[in-house]
């Protein structure tokens, strides 16, 4: 339940990245023994991934207060993941690479998660085949097997897929010989995974570039690793400040991971000050409309698309938003029009004419980021906005309602669950 009229002020702290920690948990499968992750966010998806690993025989201990999760990986884990759990979150497909890489077999149900369009696994499969595995799709699952150790090979990705890059990277570190992944994803979360794998003993070159060179090693060791801060959460707080107005310091937000996002906010009228421990957003006037095109990193992230559409719906002027990554992000737009947004969709484009304000309405969150975007829209709507299905938001934001309250927003949750 969101009521408007209050600008945001104060400090908000960014937690560890959802899009990294789930893959780091999967990477623990590569090394028998205890791997411990810190800066782990209190989000629903971490609990699901913990259960996925438990189903493989991993002893998982999560300390929510300390923001840590420890995985005690057995010498020989299971290779078939629980179907219902895997279908709950898309990130669970990340167990495929380490399982087939280290133990030569994996059976993983086709993943589920957000309703934001198809994400084919063809690149995952073709990359594993290049490394010497056989891959089949059987009864709603992907099954990969290797009769012996995988063998390094050159791999070209048709698209810089984050998921495919991660899976093939985790398979290649356990392969024999050299693997080169061209057109690899470059997201900071990939960098976080590469860093952790390096701490485990992997030999990987090309960090931060579109070409990764992996020299397979005989064994990896468990480690303690701190998760990179969540750039999408940081970007959400920055956009919220731009919409509602105010002065917010985003502690632990890494401006270098949000270059194009912060550039767009400056063009829209914000003042951004970068410090060593985060960045400050000062918004003192109605935002000016800007055009946005989503692209793989370092382009504008698709996970901030609903939030920026909400921003443009109340910006002065007209804007064109283009989505190039996911094919169903615009489900969000149907909900935003219930609040009076002046927009139309055409293929993978949205044309908006900003209004002075939106109108409160009852709207439904269809995915993690859509839920966040609708809450942000409620901050600048006349009357009360009710956002339903907010369990989606819990999957990517820890203490979302409490953080907004701490900045002065008039927002509540019914029932007021601790995870909110």
ZIKA-V969745 format. One record per backbone hydrogen bond with DSSP energy under -0.5 kcal/mol. CO is the residue of the C=O (numbers start at 0). NH is the residue of the N-H. E is the energy in kcal/mol with one decimal. If there is no record, write none. Layout:
co,nh,e
CO,NH,E
CO,NH,E
This chain:
co,nh,e
0,411,-2.2
1,384,-2.6
2,409,-0.7
7,246,-2.1
9,248,-2.6
11,250,-2.0
14,229,-2.6
16,19,-1.2
16,20,-2.9
17,21,-1.4
19,22,-0.7
19,23,-2.3
20,24,-2.2
21,25,-1.4
22,26,-2.2
23,27,-1.0
24,27,-0.5
25,28,-1.8
26,29,-2.1
27,30,-1.6
32,34,-0.6
32,72,-2.9
34,70,-3.0
35,224,-2.4
36,68,-2.0
37,226,-2.2
38,40,-0.6
40,42,-1.7
42,45,-0.7
42,46,-0.9
43,47,-1.7
44,48,-2.6
45,49,-2.2
46,50,-1.7
47,51,-2.2
48,52,-2.3
49,53,-2.2
50,54,-2.0
52,55,-1.3
52,57,-2.2
53,56,-1.9
55,77,-3.3
57,59,-0.8
58,71,-2.9
60,62,-0.5
60,69,-3.1
61,63,-0.7
62,66,-0.9
62,67,-2.1
63,66,-0.5
66,38,-0.6
66,39,-2.4
67,62,-2.4
68,36,-2.9
69,60,-2.7
69,71,-0.5
70,34,-2.4
70,72,-0.9
71,58,-2.2
72,32,-2.2
78,80,-0.5
78,106,-2.8
81,85,-2.3
82,86,-2.2
84,87,-1.2
84,88,-0.8
85,88,-0.7
85,111,-1.2
86,112,-0.7
88,91,-1.1
89,92,-1.9
90,93,-2.1
91,94,-1.8
92,95,-1.9
93,97,-0.7
94,98,-1.8
95,99,-2.3
96,100,-2.4
97,101,-2.4
98,102,-2.6
98,104,-0.8
99,103,-0.8
103,145,-2.6
105,143,-2.5
106,80,-2.0
107,141,-3.1
113,115,-1.4
115,327,-1.1
120,124,-2.5
121,125,-3.0
122,126,-1.9
123,127,-2.0
124,128,-2.4
125,129,-2.0
126,130,-1.2
127,132,-2.4
128,131,-1.6
130,150,-2.8
133,144,-2.3
135,137,-0.6
135,142,-3.3
137,140,-1.0
139,109,-2.6
140,137,-2.3
140,142,-0.5
141,107,-2.5
141,143,-0.5
142,135,-2.5
143,105,-2.2
144,133,-2.9
149,175,-3.0
152,179,-1.2
154,181,-3.2
158,160,-3.1
160,164,-2.1
160,184,-0.5
161,165,-2.5
162,166,-2.5
163,167,-2.6
164,168,-2.2
165,169,-2.3
166,170,-1.8
167,171,-2.6
168,172,-1.7
170,173,-1.0
171,174,-1.3
172,216,-2.4
174,176,-0.6
175,151,-3.0
176,215,-2.8
178,180,-0.5
178,213,-3.3
179,154,-3.3
179,181,-0.7
180,183,-0.5
180,211,-2.3
181,156,-2.1
186,189,-1.1
186,190,-1.7
187,191,-2.1
188,192,-1.9
189,193,-2.8
190,194,-2.5
191,195,-2.3
192,196,-2.8
193,197,-2.3
194,198,-2.0
195,199,-1.6
196,201,-2.8
197,200,-1.1
199,220,-2.5
201,203,-0.6
202,214,-2.6
204,212,-2.1
205,208,-2.5
209,182,-0.9
209,183,-2.8
211,180,-2.7
211,213,-0.6
212,204,-3.0
212,214,-0.5
213,178,-2.9
213,215,-0.7
214,202,-0.7
222,35,-2.2
224,37,-2.3
227,16,-2.7
228,230,-0.8
229,233,-2.2
230,234,-2.5
231,235,-2.2
232,236,-2.2
233,237,-1.9
234,238,-2.4
235,239,-2.5
236,240,-2.0
237,241,-1.8
238,242,-2.2
239,243,-2.7
240,244,-1.9
244,7,-2.9
245,282,-3.0
246,9,-1.6
247,249,-0.6
247,280,-3.1
248,11,-2.3
248,250,-1.2
249,252,-1.5
249,278,-1.4
250,13,-2.7
252,254,-0.9
253,256,-1.8
254,257,-1.8
257,261,-2.9
258,262,-2.0
259,263,-2.0
260,264,-2.0
261,265,-2.2
262,266,-2.3
263,267,-1.5
264,268,-0.5
264,269,-2.7
265,268,-1.2
267,287,-2.2
269,271,-0.5
270,281,-2.5
272,279,-3.0
274,277,-1.2
276,251,-3.1
277,274,-3.1
278,249,-3.5
279,272,-2.0
279,281,-0.5
280,247,-2.5
280,282,-0.5
281,270,-2.5
282,245,-2.7
286,315,-3.0
291,321,-2.6
292,299,-0.8
295,298,-2.5
299,294,-1.8
300,303,-1.7
301,304,-1.8
303,307,-2.2
304,308,-2.4
305,309,-2.3
306,310,-1.9
307,311,-2.6
308,312,-1.6
310,313,-1.5
311,314,-1.1
312,354,-2.8
314,316,-0.6
315,288,-2.5
316,353,-2.6
318,351,-2.6
319,291,-1.8
320,349,-2.6
321,293,-2.8
321,323,-0.6
327,330,-1.4
328,331,-1.6
329,332,-0.7
329,333,-0.8
330,333,-0.6
330,334,-0.9
331,335,-2.0
332,336,-2.1
333,337,-0.7
334,337,-0.7
335,338,-1.3
335,340,-1.5
336,339,-1.8
338,358,-3.2
340,342,-1.1
341,352,-2.4
343,350,-2.7
345,348,-1.4
347,322,-2.7
348,345,-2.5
349,320,-3.0
349,351,-0.5
350,343,-1.8
351,318,-2.3
352,341,-0.6
357,381,-3.0
360,362,-0.6
360,385,-2.2
362,387,-2.8
363,365,-0.5
365,114,-1.0
366,370,-2.2
367,371,-1.6
368,372,-2.7
369,373,-2.3
370,374,-1.8
371,375,-2.3
372,376,-2.0
373,377,-1.8
374,378,-1.0
375,378,-0.7
376,379,-1.5
377,380,-1.1
378,4,-0.9
379,357,-1.7
380,382,-0.5
381,359,-3.2
384,1,-3.0
384,386,-0.6
385,362,-2.8
385,387,-0.6
387,364,-2.3
388,391,-1.6
389,392,-0.6
389,393,-1.3
390,394,-0.6
391,394,-1.3
392,395,-1.8
392,396,-2.1
393,43,-2.1
396,399,-0.6
398,402,-2.5
399,403,-1.9
400,404,-2.6
401,405,-2.2
402,406,-0.8
403,406,-0.7
403,408,-2.4
404,407,-1.8
406,8,-2.3
408,410,-1.1
409,2,-2.8
414,416,-2.1
416,419,-1.4
418,398,-1.4
419,400,-2.7
419,401,-0.9
